[in-house]
Amino acid sequence: MLNRVEYSFPMQVVRPHLSIRLLIPLLWFGLHWRVYHYLVTIFSLGDFRANQIILIIGVGLILWKLKENRWQLPFTHFTNSIPAASLVLGCAFAYLAAERWLAINVISASLFGLGTYGILGLWLSPTRWRAGLPLALLLVLTLPFGDHLQTFLGYPLRIFTAQLVQTSLQFLHIPSLTTETILRLENGVAQIDIPCSGIKSLWTGLLFLLGVSWLERAPLNLRWLGIALVSAALFVMANFLRVLLLVLMGQWANQPHLADLVHAPLGLAGFAGVCLTALVLLRWAGKLESHTYPATPVPAPSRPLTALLLIGLLVCLALYQPAQRTGLTASAPHWQFPPNWQAQAQPLTAAETFWLSQDGADSAQRYHLTSATLSADTLFITSHTWRAHHSPQRCFEVQGYTVGEMTTWLIQPDFAVQYVSVETPAQPLSAIYWFQSDTRTTADYATRLWDDVRLRPNRWTLVAVLFDRTITPDETASLLLDLRAMVAQTHAMSQPTVE
């Protein structure tokens, strides 16, 4: 009887401790319930095929590593890992702030991914956990950061590349093009558009470096950071050389067909060369098993650490408050269209209304405008938050249309609009859009987005016009100026009076 009592007593002590520690991942996954729909959308839609392929590659690397280890999972009992616990709590509180004030899905999902790896670190030895950090970052970066990077970094990088090309042409005593001309080579292969800005190469190169670092067991230290910065500089330089060669062949040597032929091979050759250089530098820096992280004993479980994690996650659950995304509650503006235009209201679909309501639009109205010479559908979306606004060419792509030429038309020195050519099964069309606040207009989506960083952001209206045929700047300038004045007048009339 004594032996039976001594055997059963420890089991009664261990089980409550294990169940309490299992509350940590349960609370963590419960806190991030809003992220799951976004993740399912990203990794199921065809628009994010590249992200899905990279995710599959990352999962394949994990399975290959498990096969090498004879399918033995690396988990151990609960550890006293201060770095892992700090990552969990840091990501949890950052997630609260991101959901409350930023409401950017990719940031919330990134914090969820990093914090989940922190949760795994509570059941991994410190050596294994640190060794797997590159792969964890790679999986997090499979999220669609591309559009955000293009918005914030793509255009400045395009300007820098164009200016560098112009300076190089002057140094070679070649009649140089202006920066604006290089940016506006719309019909030639030397066009420096968003895909040619180098952002995709930087993003894909970082994924390659993280994947190789995990396979080579290279630590993420200052030397690794130096290799990453050198690789980024080399990617920018490779993109500059590609654009310079295309300009020389297509514009100076008057060989556009040759430039068109080598356009893609030059990009692939530059990308492969930089990746190979990064791999050589990484191997030169040394491997994990020979220079870094010696095997460390698994620390004993800590009751204060468990209590701190549980209390911290419970506090996050209690304080969690997502940004208010319900919109279309404000009274719709009364648009006074020019007298030479007939306006017929067109109701939004149920799906459009739901989407704009969730994203916080103040009002959304669509009209069909007709005049003696033109006919167009016009959409007005007024909002205090950037989430309700978008680049309209995305809508055309969703409808199955092909977006062709995109360029900026300068209607007046202070009034620029974005022109988009749209190819439909019936005929080619033209579209115009811009963003307009109480004080300014812009064709740049990044300018509109950055305005929300202010403590008191402006109210903006997205004006999108889809014509029933192709148009030129001259025949639409009068309409666009009238619409701009109409929006400005409506904004001024809706401003609160100050007594």
ROSEDREN-325047 format. One record per residue (C-alpha): x, y negated, z negated. Coordinates in nm, 2 decimals, always signed. Layout:
BEGIN
+--------+--------+--------+
!      X !      Y !      Z !
+--------+--------+--------+
!      X !      Y !      Z !
...
+--------+--------+--------+
This chain:
BEGIN
+--------+--------+--------+
!      X !      Y !      Z !
+--------+--------+--------+
!  +0.00 !  +0.00 !  +0.00 !
!  +0.29 !  -0.24 !  -0.08 !
!  +0.45 !  -0.19 !  +0.26 !
!  +0.11 !  -0.25 !  +0.43 !
!  +0.06 !  -0.58 !  +0.24 !
!  +0.42 !  -0.70 !  +0.32 !
!  +0.37 !  -0.62 !  +0.69 !
!  +0.03 !  -0.80 !  +0.72 !
!  +0.13 !  -1.12 !  +0.54 !
!  +0.37 !  -1.26 !  +0.80 !
!  +0.12 !  -1.19 !  +1.08 !
!  -0.14 !  -1.40 !  +0.90 !
!  +0.11 !  -1.69 !  +0.87 !
!  +0.24 !  -1.67 !  +1.23 !
!  -0.10 !  -1.67 !  +1.40 !
!  -0.23 !  -2.00 !  +1.27 !
!  +0.10 !  -2.17 !  +1.36 !
!  +0.09 !  -2.03 !  +1.72 !
!  -0.27 !  -2.13 !  +1.77 !
!  -0.20 !  -2.48 !  +1.64 !
!  +0.09 !  -2.52 !  +1.88 !
!  -0.12 !  -2.40 !  +2.17 !
!  -0.34 !  -2.70 !  +2.10 !
!  -0.06 !  -2.92 !  +2.23 !
!  -0.10 !  -2.81 !  +2.60 !
!  -0.48 !  -2.80 !  +2.56 !
!  -0.49 !  -3.16 !  +2.44 !
!  -0.24 !  -3.26 !  +2.72 !
!  -0.45 !  -3.11 !  +3.00 !
!  -0.77 !  -3.24 !  +2.84 !
!  -0.63 !  -3.60 !  +2.84 !
!  -0.56 !  -3.58 !  +3.22 !
!  -0.89 !  -3.45 !  +3.34 !
!  -0.93 !  -3.74 !  +3.59 !
!  -0.61 !  -3.65 !  +3.77 !
!  -0.72 !  -3.30 !  +3.89 !
!  -0.97 !  -3.42 !  +4.15 !
!  -0.70 !  -3.64 !  +4.30 !
!  -0.45 !  -3.36 !  +4.31 !
!  -0.70 !  -3.12 !  +4.48 !
!  -0.77 !  -3.39 !  +4.74 !
!  -0.40 !  -3.46 !  +4.81 !
!  -0.30 !  -3.09 !  +4.84 !
!  -0.61 !  -2.99 !  +5.05 !
!  -0.65 !  -3.26 !  +5.31 !
!  -0.48 !  -3.24 !  +5.65 !
!  -0.37 !  -3.61 !  +5.62 !
!  -0.10 !  -3.50 !  +5.36 !
!  +0.04 !  -3.20 !  +5.55 !
!  +0.40 !  -3.30 !  +5.49 !
!  +0.34 !  -3.33 !  +5.12 !
!  +0.18 !  -2.99 !  +5.12 !
!  +0.47 !  -2.83 !  +5.31 !
!  +0.72 !  -2.98 !  +5.06 !
!  +0.52 !  -2.85 !  +4.77 !
!  +0.51 !  -2.50 !  +4.93 !
!  +0.89 !  -2.52 !  +4.97 !
!  +0.93 !  -2.61 !  +4.60 !
!  +0.71 !  -2.33 !  +4.49 !
!  +0.90 !  -2.09 !  +4.71 !
!  +1.23 !  -2.20 !  +4.55 !
!  +1.08 !  -2.12 !  +4.21 !
!  +0.96 !  -1.77 !  +4.32 !
!  +1.30 !  -1.70 !  +4.48 !
!  +1.47 !  -1.79 !  +4.15 !
!  +1.24 !  -1.57 !  +3.96 !
!  +1.31 !  -1.28 !  +4.19 !
!  +1.68 !  -1.33 !  +4.13 !
!  +1.61 !  -1.30 !  +3.76 !
!  +1.40 !  -0.99 !  +3.81 !
!  +1.08 !  -1.18 !  +3.75 !
!  +1.17 !  -1.25 !  +3.39 !
!  +1.00 !  -1.57 !  +3.27 !
!  +1.24 !  -1.80 !  +3.10 !
!  +1.00 !  -1.90 !  +2.81 !
!  +1.10 !  -1.85 !  +2.45 !
!  +0.92 !  -1.94 !  +2.13 !
!  +0.83 !  -2.30 !  +2.04 !
!  +1.14 !  -2.51 !  +2.01 !
!  +1.24 !  -2.82 !  +1.82 !
!  +1.32 !  -3.01 !  +2.15 !
!  +1.32 !  -3.38 !  +2.08 !
!  +1.39 !  -3.48 !  +2.44 !
!  +1.09 !  -3.27 !  +2.57 !
!  +0.86 !  -3.40 !  +2.29 !
!  +0.97 !  -3.76 !  +2.37 !
!  +0.89 !  -3.71 !  +2.74 !
!  +0.55 !  -3.58 !  +2.65 !
!  +0.45 !  -3.87 !  +2.42 !
!  +0.61 !  -4.13 !  +2.65 !
!  +0.42 !  -4.01 !  +2.95 !
!  +0.10 !  -3.98 !  +2.75 !
!  +0.11 !  -4.35 !  +2.64 !
!  +0.23 !  -4.46 !  +2.98 !
!  -0.07 !  -4.28 !  +3.13 !
!  -0.30 !  -4.47 !  +2.90 !
!  -0.16 !  -4.80 !  +3.03 !
!  -0.16 !  -4.69 !  +3.39 !
!  -0.52 !  -4.58 !  +3.38 !
!  -0.64 !  -4.89 !  +3.20 !
!  -0.46 !  -5.16 !  +3.39 !
!  -0.31 !  -5.02 !  +3.71 !
!  -0.56 !  -4.76 !  +3.82 !
!  -0.31 !  -4.62 !  +4.08 !
!  -0.37 !  -4.25 !  +4.12 !
!  -0.02 !  -4.16 !  +4.23 !
!  +0.13 !  -4.32 !  +3.92 !
!  -0.11 !  -4.14 !  +3.69 !
!  -0.05 !  -3.81 !  +3.87 !
!  +0.33 !  -3.86 !  +3.85 !
!  +0.31 !  -3.92 !  +3.47 !
!  +0.10 !  -3.61 !  +3.44 !
!  +0.36 !  -3.41 !  +3.63 !
!  +0.66 !  -3.53 !  +3.43 !
!  +0.47 !  -3.49 !  +3.10 !
!  +0.37 !  -3.13 !  +3.20 !
!  +0.74 !  -3.05 !  +3.25 !
!  +0.79 !  -3.19 !  +2.90 !
!  +0.53 !  -2.95 !  +2.77 !
!  +0.72 !  -2.67 !  +2.93 !
!  +1.04 !  -2.79 !  +2.76 !
!  +0.87 !  -2.71 !  +2.43 !
!  +0.89 !  -2.34 !  +2.52 !
!  +1.22 !  -2.34 !  +2.72 !
!  +1.58 !  -2.34 !  +2.59 !
!  +1.74 !  -2.69 !  +2.62 !
!  +1.99 !  -2.56 !  +2.88 !
!  +1.72 !  -2.41 !  +3.11 !
!  +1.50 !  -2.72 !  +3.06 !
!  +1.77 !  -2.96 !  +3.17 !
!  +1.88 !  -2.74 !  +3.45 !
!  +1.53 !  -2.74 !  +3.59 !
!  +1.48 !  -3.12 !  +3.58 !
!  +1.58 !  -3.17 !  +3.95 !
!  +1.31 !  -2.93 !  +4.07 !
!  +1.05 !  -3.09 !  +3.84 !
!  +1.13 !  -3.43 !  +3.99 !
!  +1.11 !  -3.28 !  +4.34 !
!  +0.76 !  -3.14 !  +4.28 !
!  +0.65 !  -3.48 !  +4.14 !
!  +0.78 !  -3.65 !  +4.45 !
!  +0.56 !  -3.43 !  +4.67 !
!  +0.29 !  -3.68 !  +4.58 !
!  +0.21 !  -3.93 !  +4.86 !
!  +0.45 !  -4.21 !  +4.76 !
!  +0.50 !  -4.29 !  +5.13 !
!  +0.23 !  -4.55 !  +5.18 !
!  +0.32 !  -4.74 !  +4.86 !
!  +0.69 !  -4.74 !  +4.95 !
!  +0.61 !  -4.86 !  +5.30 !
!  +0.39 !  -5.13 !  +5.16 !
!  +0.65 !  -5.26 !  +4.91 !
!  +0.98 !  -5.17 !  +5.07 !
!  +0.91 !  -5.10 !  +5.44 !
!  +0.88 !  -5.45 !  +5.57 !
!  +1.18 !  -5.60 !  +5.38 !
!  +1.39 !  -5.31 !  +5.51 !
!  +1.27 !  -5.37 !  +5.87 !
!  +1.37 !  -5.74 !  +5.83 !
!  +1.71 !  -5.65 !  +5.70 !
!  +1.77 !  -5.40 !  +5.98 !
!  +1.67 !  -5.65 !  +6.24 !
!  +1.89 !  -5.92 !  +6.10 !
!  +2.18 !  -5.67 !  +6.08 !
!  +2.13 !  -5.58 !  +6.44 !
!  +2.12 !  -5.94 !  +6.54 !
!  +2.45 !  -6.02 !  +6.36 !
!  +2.62 !  -5.72 !  +6.51 !
!  +2.52 !  -5.83 !  +6.86 !
!  +2.66 !  -6.17 !  +6.80 !
!  +2.98 !  -6.02 !  +6.67 !
!  +3.01 !  -5.81 !  +6.99 !
!  +2.96 !  -6.13 !  +7.19 !
!  +2.65 !  -5.98 !  +7.34 !
!  +2.36 !  -6.22 !  +7.41 !
!  +2.16 !  -6.15 !  +7.10 !
!  +1.79 !  -6.13 !  +7.05 !
!  +1.63 !  -6.32 !  +6.77 !
!  +1.51 !  -6.13 !  +6.46 !
!  +1.15 !  -6.20 !  +6.56 !
!  +1.21 !  -6.06 !  +6.91 !
!  +1.36 !  -5.74 !  +6.77 !
!  +1.06 !  -5.70 !  +6.55 !
!  +0.82 !  -5.76 !  +6.83 !
!  +0.96 !  -5.53 !  +7.10 !
!  +0.62 !  -5.37 !  +7.10 !
!  +0.64 !  -5.17 !  +7.42 !
!  +1.00 !  -5.05 !  +7.40 !
!  +1.15 !  -4.77 !  +7.22 !
!  +1.36 !  -5.01 !  +7.02 !
!  +1.06 !  -5.13 !  +6.83 !
!  +1.13 !  -5.14 !  +6.46 !
!  +0.79 !  -5.05 !  +6.33 !
!  +0.70 !  -4.90 !  +5.99 !
!  +0.80 !  -4.54 !  +6.06 !
!  +1.14 !  -4.67 !  +6.18 !
!  +1.21 !  -4.88 !  +5.87 !
!  +1.40 !  -4.59 !  +5.71 !
!  +1.17 !  -4.54 !  +5.41 !
!  +1.08 !  -4.18 !  +5.52 !
!  +1.44 !  -4.09 !  +5.56 !
!  +1.51 !  -4.22 !  +5.21 !
!  +1.22 !  -4.03 !  +5.06 !
!  +1.30 !  -3.71 !  +5.24 !
!  +1.67 !  -3.74 !  +5.16 !
!  +1.60 !  -3.78 !  +4.79 !
!  +1.39 !  -3.46 !  +4.80 !
!  +1.67 !  -3.28 !  +4.98 !
!  +1.92 !  -3.40 !  +4.72 !
!  +1.70 !  -3.29 !  +4.43 !
!  +1.64 !  -2.95 !  +4.58 !
!  +2.01 !  -2.89 !  +4.65 !
!  +2.10 !  -3.02 !  +4.30 !
!  +1.87 !  -2.76 !  +4.15 !
!  +2.02 !  -2.48 !  +4.37 !
!  +2.37 !  -2.59 !  +4.29 !
!  +2.29 !  -2.64 !  +3.92 !
!  +2.42 !  -2.99 !  +3.93 !
!  +2.33 !  -3.21 !  +3.63 !
!  +2.14 !  -3.54 !  +3.67 !
!  +2.42 !  -3.77 !  +3.53 !
!  +2.59 !  -4.09 !  +3.63 !
!  +2.79 !  -3.91 !  +3.89 !
!  +2.47 !  -3.77 !  +4.05 !
!  +2.32 !  -4.12 !  +4.04 !
!  +2.63 !  -4.25 !  +4.23 !
!  +2.58 !  -3.98 !  +4.49 !
!  +2.22 !  -4.07 !  +4.53 !
!  +2.30 !  -4.44 !  +4.58 !
!  +2.57 !  -4.36 !  +4.83 !
!  +2.33 !  -4.14 !  +5.02 !
!  +2.07 !  -4.42 !  +5.02 !
!  +2.32 !  -4.66 !  +5.16 !
!  +2.42 !  -4.41 !  +5.43 !
!  +2.06 !  -4.36 !  +5.53 !
!  +2.01 !  -4.73 !  +5.57 !
!  +2.33 !  -4.75 !  +5.78 !
!  +2.23 !  -4.45 !  +6.00 !
!  +1.90 !  -4.62 !  +6.07 !
!  +2.07 !  -4.95 !  +6.16 !
!  +2.31 !  -4.77 !  +6.40 !
!  +2.01 !  -4.59 !  +6.56 !
!  +1.83 !  -4.92 !  +6.62 !
!  +2.14 !  -5.09 !  +6.74 !
!  +2.21 !  -4.82 !  +7.00 !
!  +1.85 !  -4.83 !  +7.11 !
!  +1.86 !  -5.21 !  +7.16 !
!  +2.19 !  -5.18 !  +7.35 !
!  +2.05 !  -4.91 !  +7.58 !
!  +1.70 !  -5.04 !  +7.62 !
!  +1.76 !  -5.41 !  +7.64 !
!  +2.12 !  -5.49 !  +7.72 !
!  +2.21 !  -5.20 !  +7.95 !
!  +1.85 !  -5.19 !  +8.09 !
!  +1.82 !  -4.82 !  +8.04 !
!  +1.48 !  -4.78 !  +7.86 !
!  +1.43 !  -4.42 !  +7.98 !
!  +1.77 !  -4.32 !  +7.83 !
!  +1.68 !  -4.49 !  +7.51 !
!  +1.35 !  -4.31 !  +7.50 !
!  +1.53 !  -3.98 !  +7.56 !
!  +1.77 !  -4.02 !  +7.27 !
!  +1.53 !  -4.19 !  +7.02 !
!  +1.43 !  -3.88 !  +6.83 !
!  +1.77 !  -3.70 !  +6.85 !
!  +1.95 !  -4.01 !  +6.71 !
!  +1.72 !  -4.01 !  +6.41 !
!  +1.76 !  -3.64 !  +6.34 !
!  +2.14 !  -3.65 !  +6.39 !
!  +2.17 !  -3.94 !  +6.14 !
!  +1.94 !  -3.77 !  +5.89 !
!  +2.13 !  -3.44 !  +5.91 !
!  +2.47 !  -3.61 !  +5.89 !
!  +2.38 !  -3.80 !  +5.57 !
!  +2.23 !  -3.48 !  +5.41 !
!  +2.55 !  -3.29 !  +5.49 !
!  +2.76 !  -3.57 !  +5.34 !
!  +2.54 !  -3.56 !  +5.02 !
!  +2.58 !  -3.19 !  +4.99 !
!  +2.96 !  -3.22 !  +5.02 !
!  +2.97 !  -3.49 !  +4.76 !
!  +2.75 !  -3.29 !  +4.53 !
!  +2.97 !  -2.98 !  +4.55 !
!  +3.27 !  -3.20 !  +4.50 !
!  +3.12 !  -3.33 !  +4.18 !
!  +3.11 !  -2.98 !  +4.04 !
!  +2.86 !  -2.73 !  +3.94 !
!  +2.66 !  -2.71 !  +3.62 !
!  +2.80 !  -2.39 !  +3.48 !
!  +3.16 !  -2.50 !  +3.51 !
!  +3.15 !  -2.87 !  +3.40 !
!  +2.83 !  -2.95 !  +3.21 !
!  +2.57 !  -2.84 !  +2.96 !
!  +2.71 !  -2.55 !  +2.77 !
!  +2.46 !  -2.30 !  +2.64 !
!  +2.30 !  -2.43 !  +2.33 !
!  +2.11 !  -2.23 !  +2.07 !
!  +1.74 !  -2.26 !  +2.07 !
!  +1.65 !  -2.49 !  +1.78 !
!  +1.41 !  -2.36 !  +1.51 !
!  +1.05 !  -2.48 !  +1.53 !
!  +0.98 !  -2.80 !  +1.34 !
!  +0.65 !  -2.86 !  +1.16 !
!  +0.69 !  -3.24 !  +1.17 !
!  +0.75 !  -3.23 !  +1.54 !
!  +0.43 !  -3.02 !  +1.60 !
!  +0.23 !  -3.26 !  +1.38 !
!  +0.37 !  -3.56 !  +1.56 !
!  +0.28 !  -3.42 !  +1.90 !
!  -0.07 !  -3.33 !  +1.79 !
!  -0.14 !  -3.67 !  +1.63 !
!  +0.01 !  -3.85 !  +1.93 !
!  -0.21 !  -3.67 !  +2.18 !
!  -0.52 !  -3.70 !  +1.96 !
!  -0.46 !  -4.08 !  +1.94 !
!  -0.42 !  -4.09 !  +2.32 !
!  -0.75 !  -3.91 !  +2.36 !
!  -0.92 !  -4.15 !  +2.13 !
!  -0.77 !  -4.46 !  +2.30 !
!  -0.82 !  -4.34 !  +2.66 !
!  -1.02 !  -4.59 !  +2.86 !
!  -1.00 !  -4.59 !  +3.24 !
!  -1.03 !  -4.90 !  +3.44 !
!  -1.39 !  -5.00 !  +3.52 !
!  -1.43 !  -4.90 !  +3.89 !
!  -1.80 !  -4.95 !  +3.94 !
!  -1.87 !  -5.23 !  +4.18 !
!  -2.13 !  -5.38 !  +4.42 !
!  -2.31 !  -5.53 !  +4.12 !
!  -2.24 !  -5.90 !  +4.22 !
!  -2.49 !  -6.08 !  +4.43 !
!  -2.39 !  -6.06 !  +4.80 !
!  -2.27 !  -6.38 !  +4.96 !
!  -2.49 !  -6.55 !  +5.21 !
!  -2.28 !  -6.58 !  +5.52 !
!  -2.35 !  -6.88 !  +5.75 !
!  -2.25 !  -6.76 !  +6.09 !
!  -2.17 !  -7.00 !  +6.38 !
!  -2.48 !  -7.10 !  +6.57 !
!  -2.35 !  -6.95 !  +6.90 !
!  -2.35 !  -6.61 !  +6.74 !
!  -2.64 !  -6.38 !  +6.67 !
!  -2.59 !  -6.18 !  +6.35 !
!  -2.78 !  -5.86 !  +6.27 !
!  -2.73 !  -5.69 !  +5.94 !
!  -2.62 !  -5.33 !  +5.94 !
!  -2.67 !  -5.13 !  +5.62 !
!  -2.38 !  -4.93 !  +5.48 !
!  -2.40 !  -4.55 !  +5.46 !
!  -2.45 !  -4.38 !  +5.13 !
!  -2.09 !  -4.25 !  +5.14 !
!  -1.95 !  -4.60 !  +5.21 !
!  -2.16 !  -4.75 !  +4.93 !
!  -2.04 !  -4.48 !  +4.68 !
!  -1.68 !  -4.52 !  +4.78 !
!  -1.68 !  -4.90 !  +4.75 !
!  -1.87 !  -4.89 !  +4.42 !
!  -1.61 !  -4.65 !  +4.27 !
!  -1.33 !  -4.87 !  +4.39 !
!  -1.47 !  -5.19 !  +4.24 !
!  -1.59 !  -5.40 !  +4.53 !
!  -1.80 !  -5.70 !  +4.43 !
!  -1.99 !  -5.69 !  +4.76 !
!  -1.98 !  -5.53 !  +5.10 !
!  -2.18 !  -5.63 !  +5.41 !
!  -2.17 !  -5.54 !  +5.77 !
!  -2.31 !  -5.73 !  +6.07 !
!  -2.33 !  -5.68 !  +6.44 !
!  -2.24 !  -6.01 !  +6.61 !
!  -2.32 !  -6.10 !  +6.97 !
!  -2.26 !  -6.40 !  +7.19 !
!  -2.26 !  -6.48 !  +7.56 !
!  -1.93 !  -6.31 !  +7.62 !
!  -1.84 !  -6.09 !  +7.32 !
!  -1.99 !  -5.83 !  +7.09 !
!  -1.84 !  -5.69 !  +6.77 !
!  -1.91 !  -5.52 !  +6.44 !
!  -1.79 !  -5.73 !  +6.14 !
!  -1.73 !  -5.60 !  +5.79 !
!  -1.69 !  -5.83 !  +5.48 !
!  -1.56 !  -5.67 !  +5.16 !
!  -1.52 !  -5.91 !  +4.86 !
!  -1.34 !  -5.79 !  +4.55 !
!  -1.13 !  -5.89 !  +4.26 !
!  -0.93 !  -5.57 !  +4.28 !
!  -0.70 !  -5.44 !  +4.55 !
!  -0.85 !  -5.09 !  +4.52 !
!  -1.16 !  -5.20 !  +4.71 !
!  -0.94 !  -5.32 !  +5.00 !
!  -0.75 !  -5.11 !  +5.25 !
!  -0.59 !  -5.11 !  +5.59 !
!  -0.88 !  -5.08 !  +5.83 !
!  -0.68 !  -4.87 !  +6.08 !
!  -0.72 !  -4.59 !  +5.82 !
!  -1.10 !  -4.59 !  +5.88 !
!  -1.04 !  -4.56 !  +6.25 !
!  -0.82 !  -4.26 !  +6.21 !
!  -1.07 !  -4.09 !  +5.97 !
!  -1.34 !  -4.14 !  +6.24 !
!  -1.12 !  -3.95 !  +6.49 !
!  -1.00 !  -4.25 !  +6.69 !
!  -0.64 !  -4.30 !  +6.79 !
!  -0.47 !  -4.62 !  +6.66 !
!  -0.23 !  -4.76 !  +6.92 !
!  -0.06 !  -5.09 !  +6.93 !
!  -0.05 !  -5.29 !  +6.61 !
!  +0.09 !  -5.64 !  +6.60 !
!  +0.04 !  -5.98 !  +6.43 !
!  -0.14 !  -6.26 !  +6.62 !
!  -0.07 !  -6.62 !  +6.50 !
!  -0.40 !  -6.80 !  +6.56 !
!  -0.28 !  -7.11 !  +6.38 !
!  +0.05 !  -7.19 !  +6.20 !
!  -0.12 !  -7.10 !  +5.87 !
!  -0.35 !  -6.83 !  +6.00 !
!  -0.22 !  -6.49 !  +6.11 !
!  -0.44 !  -6.18 !  +6.18 !
!  -0.35 !  -5.82 !  +6.24 !
!  -0.44 !  -5.68 !  +6.58 !
!  -0.51 !  -5.31 !  +6.63 !
!  -0.58 !  -5.13 !  +6.95 !
!  -0.82 !  -4.84 !  +6.91 !
!  -0.85 !  -4.55 !  +7.16 !
!  -1.20 !  -4.39 !  +7.15 !
!  -1.33 !  -4.10 !  +7.37 !
!  -1.54 !  -4.36 !  +7.56 !
!  -1.31 !  -4.65 !  +7.61 !
!  -1.03 !  -4.85 !  +7.44 !
!  -1.13 !  -5.11 !  +7.19 !
!  -0.97 !  -5.39 !  +6.99 !
!  -0.99 !  -5.47 !  +6.62 !
!  -0.88 !  -5.77 !  +6.41 !
!  -0.85 !  -5.80 !  +6.04 !
!  -0.71 !  -6.02 !  +5.77 !
!  -0.74 !  -6.08 !  +5.39 !
!  -0.86 !  -6.42 !  +5.26 !
!  -0.86 !  -6.56 !  +4.91 !
!  -0.98 !  -6.89 !  +4.77 !
!  -0.65 !  -7.05 !  +4.86 !
!  -0.48 !  -6.85 !  +5.14 !
!  -0.51 !  -6.60 !  +5.43 !
!  -0.27 !  -6.32 !  +5.52 !
!  -0.25 !  -6.03 !  +5.75 !
!  -0.01 !  -5.85 !  +5.52 !
!  -0.17 !  -5.59 !  +5.29 !
!  +0.13 !  -5.60 !  +5.06 !
!  +0.07 !  -5.97 !  +5.00 !
!  -0.29 !  -5.90 !  +4.90 !
!  -0.18 !  -5.61 !  +4.68 !
!  +0.09 !  -5.81 !  +4.50 !
!  -0.16 !  -6.08 !  +4.41 !
!  -0.32 !  -5.84 !  +4.16 !
!  +0.00 !  -5.84 !  +3.95 !
!  -0.10 !  -6.19 !  +3.83 !
!  -0.27 !  -6.22 !  +3.49 !
!  -0.57 !  -6.39 !  +3.67 !
!  -0.58 !  -6.25 !  +4.02 !
!  -0.77 !  -6.42 !  +4.30 !
!  -1.09 !  -6.29 !  +4.46 !
!  -1.02 !  -6.17 !  +4.81 !
!  -1.24 !  -6.09 !  +5.11 !
!  -1.13 !  -5.84 !  +5.37 !
!  -1.26 !  -5.95 !  +5.71 !
!  -1.25 !  -5.67 !  +5.98 !
!  -1.38 !  -5.72 !  +6.33 !
!  -1.42 !  -5.43 !  +6.58 !
!  -1.49 !  -5.55 !  +6.93 !
!  -1.67 !  -5.34 !  +7.19 !
!  -1.38 !  -5.38 !  +7.44 !
!  -1.02 !  -5.49 !  +7.46 !
!  -0.97 !  -5.86 !  +7.39 !
!  -0.70 !  -6.13 !  +7.41 !
!  -0.60 !  -6.39 !  +7.15 !
!  -0.74 !  -6.68 !  +7.36 !
!  -1.09 !  -6.55 !  +7.39 !
!  -1.13 !  -6.46 !  +7.02 !
!  -0.95 !  -6.76 !  +6.86 !
!  -1.27 !  -6.97 !  +6.83 !
!  -1.46 !  -6.68 !  +6.66 !
!  -1.18 !  -6.60 !  +6.42 !
!  -1.14 !  -6.97 !  +6.32 !
!  -1.52 !  -6.99 !  +6.26 !
!  -1.52 !  -6.68 !  +6.05 !
!  -1.22 !  -6.80 !  +5.85 !
!  -1.40 !  -7.14 !  +5.78 !
!  -1.72 !  -6.95 !  +5.69 !
!  -1.54 !  -6.73 !  +5.43 !
!  -1.36 !  -7.03 !  +5.29 !
!  -1.68 !  -7.23 !  +5.25 !
!  -1.86 !  -6.93 !  +5.09 !
!  -1.57 !  -6.89 !  +4.84 !
!  -1.58 !  -7.26 !  +4.75 !
!  -1.96 !  -7.26 !  +4.70 !
!  -1.94 !  -6.95 !  +4.46 !
!  -1.67 !  -7.11 !  +4.24 !
!  -1.79 !  -7.19 !  +3.89 !
!  -1.84 !  -7.56 !  +3.81 !
!  -1.63 !  -7.72 !  +3.54 !
!  -1.81 !  -7.97 !  +3.32 !
+--------+--------+--------+
